[in-house]
Amino acid sequence: MEDAILDYNEIGKEKKALMVTSQTHKLAMEQELARLAEKAKKVSTTALIIGGTALAVYFIGKFFFSGRGKKKIVVGKKPATELMIAKPKEESAIVRMIKEQIALFLIALAKEKLTALIKAAESKR
């Protein structure tokens, strides 16, 4: 009978030790999960900033370099089956060079900002 009582006491001690170990592991896992969530948040924020900047550069480039070379279809006094295609006006060399310089400046500015952002993110690690 005494052996049974000792066994129950030992089982109770082992149970408490296992509960403490379980709690310790649970806290460690929660801390690790919080750390991973914070890291994912930083990475996603950086990715959104870089993606937004790249998208802005794309649209600015598209705005400046989208040619007015698109052909317009003009329907004249002729029957609707015949279409006349108007020739687009060509840009002058000066306007084209100004647009290129603006685009290069914006790309260089975006590159500088992205480099600064990446260095700041790396220094925080």
N, C-alpha and C positions, 0 to 999 in steps of 0.2 A: 504494500500500500504506500509506503514511504517513497518507493521508487517512482510510483505514478505521480506523486506530489512534486518530486524533484523534476520529473520530466515536464510537468506543466509549468513550473517556475522557469526552467531553462527555455522552454518554448516561448514563454512570455518575454524573456530577455532577448532572445533571438528576434522575436517579432518586433520589439522596440528598436533594436539595432537596425533591422531591415527597413523599418519606417523612417528612421533618421537618414539612412543611406538613400532611400528613395526620395526623400524631401530634398536632400543635397543635390541629387541628380536633376530633380525637377527644376530647382532654382538655376542650376548651371545651364540647363537647356533653355529656360526662359531668357536668361541673359544673352546667350548665344543667338537666339531668335531675334531679340531686340537689336543686337549689334548688326546682324545680317539685314534687318529691315532698314536700319539707318543707312547702311552702306548702299543698299538698293535704291533708297530715296536719293542719295547724293548722285549715284550713277545715272539714274533716270533724269534728274534735274539737269545734269551736265549734258546728257544726250538730247534733251529737249532744247536746250540753249543752242547747242551746235546745229541741230536739225533746223531750228528756226532761223538761225543765221544763214545757213546754207540755202534755205528756201528763199529768204529775202534777197540774197545775192543772185539766185537764179531768176527771180522775178525782175529784179533791177536790170540784170543782163538781158533778159528777154525784152524788157521795155525799151532799152536803148538799142539793141541789135535786131529787134524784129523789124525786118525791112518793110519799107512801104512797097516792097516788090510783089505784094500779093496782087493778083490780078482781079480786077473788078469786072463784073459782067454788066454791061450796059445794054439795055434793050432800046433800040432807036425806033425810028418810024417804020422800020422794015417789019415784015411779018415776024411773028413770035418764034417761028421755027429757026430763024437766022439770028445769031447773037454776035454782037460786036464786042471784042475784048479791048478795053482801054489800056494803053501802055502806062505803067506807073512812072511817076516823076523820079528822077535820080537825085540822090542827095549830093550836095556839093562836097568836095574833099574836106573843106574846113569843118563842116558840120559833122562829118563822119569821124574826123580826127578828134574833135571835142568830145563826142560820145565815147570814143575809145579811151580817152584820157580819164573821163569821169568814171567809166567802168573799171579801169585799172586802179584808180584811186580807191574806189569802194571795195574792190577785192583785196587790196593791200590793207585797208582799214579793218576789214572783216578778219583777215589773216592775223593781224596784230592782236585783235581782241580775243580771238580763239586761242592764240598762243598764250596770252596772259591768263585766260581762264584755265587752260590746261596746267600751266605752271602753278597757279593758285591751288588747284585741286590736288596736284601732286605734293605741294608743300604741306597741305593739311594732313596728308597720310603720315 
